[in-house]
Amino acid sequence: MADTSHRQEDTGKSEDSLTTILSPEQRSDLTFLIARATASMRETIEKNFDPGAMLSTDLVDELISEDEKILNPNIDPATVDVEQYDRERKLKEQREKELGAPKIQELKAASLRFFDEWREDVIQRVGEVVNSRETASSQLKHSSTSTAGTKPHESMDKKVDPQKPSSPSTDDATAAHTLTELYPHISTPLAKLEESHRILILHSMLLLLLSLEHYIAPSRVLLLYLTSALHLPLSTLTKDEEKVAHGLLEAAKELSGASETQKKAAENQASRKWKVGLASVAGAAIIGVTGGLAAPLVAAGVGSVMGGLGLGATAAAGYLGSVAGSTVLVGGLFGAYGGRMTGQMMDNYAREVEDFAFLPVRGSRKRFEGKEEEAAEESGYRRLRVAIGISGWLTEKEEVVTPWRVLGKGAEVFALRWELEALMNLGNSMTAMVSSAAWGYAQSEIIKRTIFADMMGALWPLGLLKISRVVDNPFSVTKSRAEKAGEVLADALVNKAQGERPVTLVGYSLGARVIYTCLMSLAKKKAFGLVESVVLIGAPTPSTAADWRILRSVVSGRLVNVYSENDYVLGFLYRTSSIQYGVAGLQKVDGVPNVENIDVSETVSGHLRYRYLVGSILKKIGFEDIELSEIEKEEEALRVMEEETKANLVRKQMKDLTGKRQADEADREAESMEKDVKEKTQKSLMQRAAEQLYISTGKTKNSGEEKNSSRKSYYQMATDQLHFGGGDTKNEGEKNDGDAGENKSTGQKSYFQMATDQLHLGKRA
């Protein structure tokens, strides 16, 4: 260490690099640490396809007969559970058959091939900088046969109460514990270095991974392993990612400006002297490292932002490699600076799924308040990671974005907008159902049995079944649309709408169904390395090990299933689906390594609560980046929602003080509910149509009073058109009551289309 300090004094702190702060032995320790971490990551992939994973170790070692089990000297005959052995033997045989299928074997081979190619690139790149390629490759081979201390994380089954109060210190401890639980410490001498040197190592590794011209999900997971092994808090990595993103973008701006300057100079024949001067400024050392005259500008931009971490500008540019001198590569990394997620590509996808779009969450509140300039400033920030939140039902159009404000600033956060009309129809239908007298009376009967007893035995109360038509059709339609949206989302990710950055997906209810379908599609396309982590909350999806094994194959980091055994709303909605395959939102996923099952049964007794518990749930599971102030707003919104629901229920039950309902009362209530749902959905759609048209008129420069007046007139036009054209369409819908939900939905779309068309006619007039 004294030798290292001496070199540091000679070199100067501002020009430190891995070769100046680490001795040859320590640099070798670094490459060996990387080799062991990647070996652990590979083992995680292999265990996903291991039929013996998560079974009894005695059974896994050798399948033996019942007599042999009893005679086995390692087993106590007095305590041997022969039935358990038989169950696990049959389960292993079932898994071997499932995992032996050609498609699964092909998926396994493809995932390992992708990982091995990435790992080889990483080891070679690190070897170039800290020692030699040959040394790094040798350590990689050694790590494959010696993985002590690199145990991959197992499945974690937890029961949490999202509404239980916790302190900031408790939250920090939870996040720290989750990091070490998911990415166990790998023993390394580097952990004993002073903190500043450990931070510089992590920072240098981030730049080296970026030099591969991408920052895919396995690269992010590797950095999480290194963060844990170096005994650094997760916030160190998150803040470093933010600084690097800022440095790259600032440097790219300078580089872009320099390119324009050079272009103008080239047009001027008298500029020869200026060009020679620029070339002389570049410096041979920088040109040799980064391969271009633009490199000094990038090195200055990156180095100035990262100087606080101790890494010199020259070393920073060298570690970034070709990325340091190319606006094209930087633009590709960030998805053309974010434009792909909000531009023409999304317009094309919107033709396949109604309203399909990625909405920036940052600045959404300011935009809602009319503070456009502040909103633009907030939404213009970029990060090295992308998070996408997907709502599963709506009662207001703002709920596309609102639940996802809890996702912190460590990632570039988007909300996925999809099929607004179907989602609002479903949300209003569910709200009406749980506020109905029929649901209130049914609850006392439902809670006496388990959800699966009701589902499997069709034991739902008759009064509840009579109002089921209010929700069954909207749920069926939206579930179908969710599957289409999932396919389109997968296409967007494969086509790099997010750039070359890892994506985290979080969704509740049918938003989780969108993610489920997306991951299944990615697996079918053999599209690995795109998704870092996934959280499915109250997912109306199968819970079979076969399905979740496929999901696991395309997720590099965390795969979390949040469920409640008391979610009677989901149980009722899903009763007509393929319940023989289980329901992930109602039970744990068994038999798949590295799937986290989070039981929130103590808090979630109804599906509608998830919308208001997203932040609280993510905080309790140690999700790395949460806005605590937004969680408080969620909790207040939940309180208001529950009070309104309870008040509506009491009012309806008071109509029958004796508690006896007439035979036809449930039918009358269902008719009233359908009418209310239709009116609420149409009102929301008309508001959206009016706002869209208002924006398209270009009157944003008017005064606030003129804006409000214009907005009101557009909405009035929409409402008038709805009433004017609604009669015939309504009669048509009544004649086709028995038709499929798609037909009804198409009828509702005509309202929206008619209003929009009329608004455009009014605008031209």
N, C-alpha and C positions, 0 to 999 in steps of 0.2 A: 504493500500500500504506500510505503514511503517513496518507492520508485515512481509510482503513479502520480503522487503529489508533485514530485520534482518535475515530471514531464508537463504537468498542468501549468506550473509556474512558467516554464520556458515557452510554452505554446501560447499562453494567454487564455483566459476563461472564455472570451468571445469566440475563439476558434477551436474549442474543444470538440472532440468527436469520439467515436467508440475506440479508435486506435490510440487515442491519447489518454483516456481515463481508464482503459482496461489493459491489463497485462496480457501477454499471449495466452497464459493459462486461463485467465478470466474470459477471454474471447472464445476460447475453446469450450468453456463452461456454458456460454451463451448459445452456441450452436447445438450443444448437447441438450440444453433445456428445450430448445425449439423442437429438436428431434423427438424428445420424450413427450412433449405436449401434443405434437401431431400424431404420435403413436397412440396416445389415449383417444384422440379424436377418431382415428381409424377404427379403434376397438369398439367405439360407440356405434359406428355403422355396422360392423360385423355382428354385434350382439342383437341388433334389430332383426337380423335374419337367422338368429340361432334358435332352433326349436327347444333347446334346453334352458334358455334364459329364463330366470325368475322361477325355476322349479327347484325342488329339493336337490341339494348337491349330491346326496347318496344316489338319487335316481339318475342324475345327469352323468355321473361317473360311469355307471354301467347298468343297463337294463337286465335285471335278474328275475328269476322265478320267485313265487311266493315262498317255497321251501328254502331257497337259497337266502332269501331275505331274513328268514327266521334263524337260519344257521350261521349267518354272517357274524363273525366275532366282533365286528364294529357296531353291531346293533343289539340292544338289550331286548331279548324276547318278551320280557314283561311289559315293555313300553312300546313295542313296535305297533304302528298303526297300519295294518295291512290294507285297509280300505283306502287310506290316504295314498299309499303307494300305488294302488290300482288306479285311482283317479288320476294321479299325475302321469302314470305310464300311458293311460289312454289319451291324456291331454298332449303328451309329447308325441305320440303316434299321429294324432290329429294335426299337430303343428308341422310335423315332418312332411305329411302329405300336402298341407297347404303351402309350405315354403318350398316344396319340391316342384311346384308348378312351373312350367317354362317361363311364363311372364314374370314371376317373382324372381326366378334365377337371373333372368335378363336384367331386371331392375337392380338387383344386387350387384351384378357385374358392372353395370353402367355407373352406379353410384361410386363404387370403389375405384373404377378407372378414372372418373372425374377427380376424385379426391387425390389419388396418387399423382396425377399430372400437376395438380395445384401444389401439392407438397414438394414435389421435385423442383418446381420453379422457385418456391420460397427458400428451400435449402440452398439452392445454387446461388440465388441472389444474395443471401446473407453471407454465404461463403466467400463471394467476391469481395465483400467489404471487410470482414473481420479476420479471416484467415485464408483458407483456400477451398476451392470446390471439392478437391479430393478429400480433404479432412472432413468437410461437412457431409459428403456422401457416405464416408466411412462411419461417421457417428449415426447417420440415419439408419444404416443397416444394423448397427449395434443396438440401437434403441428398439428395433422391431423384435429383438429376442430378449431384451432386458427392460421391461416396463414397470419395474417395482416403483411404487409411489405414483403411478399414473393411472390409478383406478378411475374409470369413467363413472359419472354419477348415475345412480339408479333411480327408479321411479320414486316419487315422493307423494305420499298420500297424507293430506292435511285437512283438518277441520278448522275453519276460521270463522270469526264473527266480524264482518266488515264494519258494523256499526259500533263495535266496542272501542271506546276512546283510547288514544295512544299519544304519547309525547313525541316530539321531533327526535329526541335521542333514541327512543324505542324504534322509530322508523329507520333511522340510520343503522342501528344495530341489526334490524331485520334485513336490510339491503346487504350489509357486510356479511352476515351469516349465509344469506342466499348465494352470494358470490362464491364463498368457499365450499358450500354444499354442492353447488352445480359444477364448479371447476376447482376440484380439490388441490391443495398446495402440492406442488412438486418440489421436492427437496433440491436446493441448489445453493452453492456457496455465494452466489450473487445476491442472495437475500440479506447477507451481512454487510453489504456495501452501504455507505451513507445514502440518505434518502435522495439527495440531489442527483447522485450517479444512477440510482435505480430509475428515477424519473427520466433521465436522459436516455437510458437504455430503451425504456418503453416508447419514448418519443421517436427515437431513431428507428425502431422497428416499425412504427406506423408509417414513417416516410419510405422505408424500404418496401413495405407491402404496397404502398401507393405506386411505387416505381414499376410495378407489374402492370400498370395502366388500368387497374381496377381496384375496388375495395369491396370484394364480395363477402358473402356471409361467413365462409370458413376463415377468412382473414380476420374478421371481427372476433370470432370465437377464439382464435389463437391468441389475440391480444388480451382477451379476458383470462385465459389460462396464465399468460405472462403476468398480468396484473396481480392475480392471486399468488403466483409463485414468488413474486418480488415483494409481497406483503405491502401492496399499495392500495389505497381506497379506490373504489370504482369511480369516484368523482375525478380522480387524476386523469383517467383515460378519457372520460366524457369531456372535460375541459380542454384537454389536448386536442381532441377531435374538432372542437369548436374553433380553436386557434388555428389549426392547420387549414380548415375550410376557409376561414377568413383570409389567411395568408395566401392561399392559392388563388382565390378570387381577386384579391387586391393586386397580386402580381400579374394575373391574366389581364386585368384592366390596363396596367402599365404596358404590358406586352402588346396589347391591341392598339394602344395609342402610339407606341413606337413603330408598329407596322404601318400605320397610316402616315406617320412622319416620313418613314423611309420611302413609301410609295410616292409621296409628293416630291421628295428629294430626287428620286430616280427620274422624274419627269423634267427636272431642271438640269440641263447640261452643265450648268455652272456650279453644281453641288459636289464635284469630285473631291474637293478639299474637305468638305464636311463629312463625307462618307469615310474617307481615310481616317479622319479623327475619331469617328464612332468606332471603327474597327480596332483602332489602337487602344481604346478604352476597355474593350472587352476583356483582354488578358488571356494569355495562352492557357493558363491553368483551368480557368472556368470553361473555355471553349473545349478543351480536351475532355472535361468531365461531362458536359451537357450537350456538346455537339452543335453549338449555334451562337450567333451574336446576341440573341435575345436572352441568353442565360443570365448575364449579370443583372438584368432587370428583375428576372424572376428570383434570383438568389437574394437580391436586395429586399424584395417584397416579402419572401418567405422568411428570410433571416431576421428581418427587423421585427416581425411579429413573434417569432420564436426565440428571440435573443434571451428572454427571461428564463428559458429552460437551459441555457448554457451551451447550446449547439451553435457552432459558427455558421455564418451564411454560406460559406463555400462548401462545408460538409453537408448542410441541408440541401443545397442544390445538387450535390453529388449523389446523395441518397435517393433523391427523387428521380434521378436519371432523366429519361426523355420527357417525362411529365413536366419537368421544370422549364422546358423551353417551348411548349406547344399549347396555344390557346385551344386548339382542336381537341387535344387529349383532356385538358381541364374541362372544356365544355362537355365532352362525352362523359366524363366522370360524374358531372352534376346534371346529366340529362339535358344538355344544351341550356345550362343555367336555370333549370326548372321549367323551361318552356314546353318540354314534351308532355308534361303532366297536365298542362292547361291549354295546349294548342290544338293544331289541326289533327294530330293523331287521335285525340279524345273525341273530336267531332265525328271522325269515322266510326269510332266504337259506339257513339250515341245512336247511330243508325241501326245497330243490332239490339241495344238495350235502351229503353226509354229513359231519358234524362241522365245517361251515364256520364259522370264527370268527377274529377278530383278537385276538391275545393280546399284551398289553403286555410288552415285553421288559425294560424297567426294573423291577427288583424281583423278576424271575423267579428269580434265584439265591437271594435271601433267602426267597422263598416256598417254594422247594424245600427249604431248610434249616429250615422251620417258623417263620421269623421274620416273622410276618404283619404286625405293626405297621410294621416297617422296610420291608417290601415295599410296603405301601400308601403309605408316604411317598414312596418312590422312583418308584412307578408313577403318582403323582399329578401329576408335572411336565408342563408343556405347552410346546410349541415352535411356531414359525411354519411349520415344515416337517414333513412326515410321510415316514417311510421304512418300507417293507413288505418283509420278507424271506420268501422262499418256498422251503421245502425240497422236494427232488424224490424222496426216498426216506427211509425211517426203519428203524432197527433197535431203537430205544428211543423211547418217546413223548416224552421230554424233547428229542429232536433236532428237534422242531418249533421250539423256541425257541433252543437252545444255539448253533447256528452264527451267529445274528444278534446275539449279545452283542458282536460285534466292531464293530457300527455305533455310532458315538459319540453323545454327548449333544447335538450340534447339532441333531438332529432328534428328533421323537417317534417312537420305533421300535416297530413291531408285527411279530409273526410271524403269517403266515397259516396257520391249521390247516385242513386239508381232507382228507377221505377217509383217516382214520388207518389203517383196516384194510388198504386197498389199498396204501398207502405202506409199511406195515410188512411186508406180504407180499412186496412187491417188494424192499425192502431186505434182508430175510432171504434171499430167493432169490438175489440178486446176490452176497451174502456167501458163501453156500454154493457158488455156482458157481466163484468165483475161488479158493476154498479146496479145490476138488476136484482129484483126481488127473488127471481128464480135462483140466481147464483147464491144469494144470501141464505135461502132456505136449504139449498143443496149442500152447502159447506158443512153443516152440522152432520150430515150423513157421510160425506166424503172422508172426513178426517178419522172416521172409525175404522177405515180400511187403508191398506197401502195403495199407492197410485197404480202399481202394476196389477194389483188384484182387480181394480176398477177397469183398467185397460184390457187385460186379458179376458176378463169375464163379462165385459160389456155391462158392468153393474152401475153405470151412472144413473142418478135420479131422473125420473121421467120428465119432471118439470124442466130440468136442465137440458135434456135432449130436445125438448120442444123449441128451445130458443137457440139450438145449435146452428140453425141455418144462418144466423146472424154472423157467425165467425167462420164456419166451415168453408164456405166458398171463398172469402177473402184470404184465408190461410192457404188453401189449396192453390189459388192463383199466384199468390206472392211466393210460395215455396217453389213453384215452377219457374217463376221469373228469377228467383235467387240462383237457381242452378245455371240459367243462361248468363246471369251477371258474373258468376264465378268463372265460367269459361272465358268470358271477355276479359276479366281481370287477369287471368293467367296469360292471355295473349298480350296484354299490355305490358306485363312484367317480362315476358320472353323477348318482346320487342324493345326492351330497355327504356320504357317511359320514365323510369326512375333513374336512368343513367347506369353507372357501374357501381351502385351503392347497395348495401344490404337493406332489406325491407322487413319491418316488423308489422304483423297483421293482428288487429284486435277487433273482435266483433261480438255483439250479443244477439240472441234470438236468431232470426233469419239472416242477420248479418254474419253470424257464425256459419250459417249454411252456405253463404257465398264463399267464405274462406275455405270451408271443407271442399266444395266443388273445385275451387281454384287450385288447391293443393293436389287433389286427385288428377286434375288436368296437367299440372306441372310434372307429376310423376309419369303420366302417360307420355309426355313429350320428352322425358329424361332431361328436364331442365333443372339442374342442381345448382346450388350456390347462390340462388337469388333471395331466399327467405332466411332471415336470421332467427326470429322467434315468432311464436303464434300463441294467442290466448283466445280460446273459444269459451264464451260465457252463455250458459243456458242454451246449448246447441241442439236444435232439432235435427240431429243426424244420427246415423247408426253408431253404436259403441263397440262393435266387434273388433277383436284384435287384428283381424285380417285387414280391415279398412285403416285402422290407426297405424299399422305397420307401414302402409303405403304413405300416409301423411308424414310419418316420422322420417322417411327416406329423403324428403325434400326440405326438411327443416334442420338447419345446422345447429341452432341453439336450443332454446326452451320451447317445449310443446305442452301447453297447459289446458286441461279440461276443468272448467268451473261448473259445478252441478249442484242441484238441490233436490233432495228426495221429497221435498214438500211443495214442489212447483206443480200444483194441481191444474193451473191454467195450461201449462205446456203438455201435461198428461192428457188433458181433455182435447186439446188441439191435435195432438199426434195420434189419437186413438185409432184413426182410420188408416194410418200409415203402416209401414212394415215393422210393427213393433217386435216381431220375432228376432230382429237384429239389434234390439235394445235401443235406448235413447241416451245419448251422451249427456244431455242436459239434466237427466234424472238419476244417473248412476256413474260410478267410477269405470274407467277403462282398465280391464284386467289383461295381463299377459304380454304387455308391450314394454320393453325397457325404456327408461328415460322419458316417460310420459308422466307429467305431474297431475295428480287428481286433487282438486281443491273442493272440499265439501262446505257449502255455505247454507246448509239446511236450516241452521238456527236463525238465520236472518231472512232468507228468501222463501216466503210462503206463497208467492204469486209471481208470475212471469213479468208483470209490469214493473216490479221493483228494480229489475236489473238496469233499466235505463238510468236510474238515479244512484246506482251503487258501483258504477264502473270504476271510478277513481278510488273508492274505498277498498274495493276488491284488489285492484292492482297494487295499492299500497301495502295491503296485508300479505301479498305473495312476494313482496320484495322486488317489484318491478322497478327498474333502475332510475326512472326519470318521471316524477309526478309533480304537478302543480297543486300544492296543499291548499292554496286559497280557493281554487276551483272546487275542491272536494267539499269545502264548507258550503258553497253555493248549491252543490248537488244535494247535500243533506237537507238544506232548507226547502229546496224544490220537492224533495221526497215527502217532507212533512206536509206541505201544502197539498200535494196530490192525494195523500192518504186521507187527509181531513175532508177534502171534497168528495172522495169516493165513499167515505163513511156517511157523510151527510146525505148524499144521493140515495144510498142504500136505506137509510133510516126513513127518508121521506116516502120511498116506495113501499116499505114494509108497513108504514103507518096507515096506508090505504086499506089495509086489512087487519084490523086490531085483533080479530079472533085468531089470526094465524092460519085460517082455512082459505085456501085458494080455490076459486071456481075452476071447473074443468077446462074452460076455454080462456082463462086469464093469462096463462103462459103464452098462448098464441097471440092474444091481443098485445101483450107486452113485447113479443118478438116483432110484430108489425110496427109498433111504435119505435122500437130500437132501430129497425132498418131505416125508417124514415129519418130519424135523428142522425144516424151515421152518414146517410147520403147527403144530407144538408151540410153537415160539418165538412165532409170531404170536398164537396163542390165549392163551398165558401173558400177553403184554403187554396183550391186550384184557381179560383177566380182572382184571388189576391196575388198569386204568383204570376198569372198571365198579365195582370195589370202592371205589376212592378217590372216585368220583363219588357213590356212595351214602353213603359215610362223611361226606362234606361235607354232603349233604342232610339228614342226621339232626340237624344242629344241635348236635353234641356238642363243638364247638370249645372249650368252656370247661372241658372235663375236664382232668385232669392229664396230663402227658406219658405216664405209664405206662398210664393208662386209654386214651389215644388209640391207643397201639401195640397194646394188647390188642384194642380194637374193630376197628382196621384189619385185624389178622390174622384175626379171626373173619369179617369180611366177605369177605376174600379166600378163606378156606377154604370159605365158602358158595359162592362163585363157582366154585371148583375142583371142589367136590363136584357141583354142578349140571352142570358141563361133562362130568364122567365119567358122571353118572347119565343124562343125556340124549343123550350123544354116540353111543351105539351105533347107534341106528336112523338117525340123520342120516349117520353115517359110511358105513353100508351103502348108503344112498341115493346118496351121492356117488360110491361105487365103481361103482354101476350106470351112472352117467351120466358116465363118464370122458371120453367123446367129446364131451360138451356144451361149449358156449361157456364162456369164462371167467366171464361174468356169472352163469351158473348156479352155478358152483363158489363164486364169491364170495358169492352169496346163501345157499348152504349154510353157509358160515363165519359169515355174519352171524347165522344162527339160534343159533349157540353163544353169541354175545355177547348176543343178545336174551333167550335162555333164562336165561342167568346173571343178567342185569339184572332180569328179571321175578322170578326166585327171590329175589334180594336184597331186592327191594321187599316180597315176601310175608313174608320173614323180619323185615323192619323193622316191618311192621304187626303181626306177631305179638308 
